[in-house]
Amino acid sequence: MTDTVLVTGAAGFAGSHLLDALQGSPAPIVAWQHRAAPPPEHPAGVRWQAVDLLDARAVREAVAAIQPAVIYHCAGAAHVGESWNTAETTLRVNVLGTHHLLEGVRLARLTPRILIPSSALVYEPSDSPVDETHRVAPRSPYALSKLAQELVGAHARDGAPPALIARAFNHLGPRQDPSFSGASFARQIAGIEHGLAPPVLRVGNLDAERDLTDVRDTVLAYRAIAERGRPGDTYNVCSGRAVPIRQLLDLLLSHARVPIAVEVDPARYRPHDARRLVGDNTRLRTELGWAPRIPLERTAADLLAYWRTRIGAGA
């Protein structure tokens, strides 16, 4: 086994920020994505490969050739709301794709440290902060797929160590897809500023409270867990503080360069959306010394700056 680090889903939101966080590491980095060409402005020194996780043979051959010492499995279907209409695809990508990856590791007789980023949505809803012992009760196809993905990683075969599980709560920042609320707000504001839309911002449920962490802090937690966590353990990645979505919107609007009205669109509500979701990050703080560093105010400003640049470039 080499000292190579493998990042699946490396062109995605968290995966791309993880590559940034891994820059400067002496270990070679291999990045997987579904497309053949690397994304624009990708980090230097990263070797890109196009690998379809649903192609068992391709995954097996790629893993055997790379022989990674560490795997960050960031690939997967990530949208909660869309999973109601794409349940089969969501389950196939998140569960079967993970199975193919771990089977590739097993057949190559490797024992890498494997991090699987899961989701706080596997937990039963609660108004109180939830820790890793809280009851699981997934309420969407996406959440079900993430819990199943955890179970695939937990039941290692042939003596291989079980995967490390990072249950991420809501994270946001530059590069996030605009199907997520924070990125949607920022993209709409940037579009309005550029005169591409009327000065009305359409939103969903602003009363929901979420535990929000900057994605750049989230991937540092992933790295800490992968490097120093205990195989088989689960770690909440969260701020430990609930923030109303309305507060995030207000932060973004405070940076807007033109007056903007807000209009609630019931079509943007998600089915079975929990009123409040906040985590307890005690295990991650005490065992691995991680703590969020980037305040929400900076995250909001950076997110809006990102979309201003994208809209200005015609994206």
Secondary structure as GFF3:
##gff-version 3
##sequence-region A 1 315
A	DSSP	beta_strand	5	8	.	.	.	ID=ss1
A	DSSP	alpha_helix	13	22	.	.	.	ID=ss2
A	DSSP	beta_strand	29	33	.	.	.	ID=ss3
A	DSSP	beta_strand	46	50	.	.	.	ID=ss4
A	DSSP	alpha_helix	56	66	.	.	.	ID=ss5
A	DSSP	beta_strand	70	73	.	.	.	ID=ss6
A	DSSP	three_ten_helix	81	84	.	.	.	ID=ss7
A	DSSP	alpha_helix	87	91	.	.	.	ID=ss8
A	DSSP	pi_helix	92	96	.	.	.	ID=ss9
A	DSSP	alpha_helix	97	107	.	.	.	ID=ss10
A	DSSP	beta_strand	113	119	.	.	.	ID=ss11
A	DSSP	three_ten_helix	120	122	.	.	.	ID=ss12
A	DSSP	alpha_helix	141	154	.	.	.	ID=ss13
A	DSSP	beta_strand	164	168	.	.	.	ID=ss14
A	DSSP	beta_strand	171	172	.	.	.	ID=ss15
A	DSSP	alpha_helix	181	193	.	.	.	ID=ss16
A	DSSP	beta_strand	200	203	.	.	.	ID=ss17
A	DSSP	beta_strand	209	211	.	.	.	ID=ss18
A	DSSP	beta_strand	213	214	.	.	.	ID=ss19
A	DSSP	alpha_helix	215	228	.	.	.	ID=ss20
A	DSSP	beta_strand	234	237	.	.	.	ID=ss21
A	DSSP	beta_strand	242	244	.	.	.	ID=ss22
A	DSSP	alpha_helix	245	254	.	.	.	ID=ss23
A	DSSP	beta_strand	261	264	.	.	.	ID=ss24
A	DSSP	three_ten_helix	266	268	.	.	.	ID=ss25
A	DSSP	beta_strand	276	277	.	.	.	ID=ss26
A	DSSP	alpha_helix	282	288	.	.	.	ID=ss27
A	DSSP	alpha_helix	296	312	.	.	.	ID=ss28
###
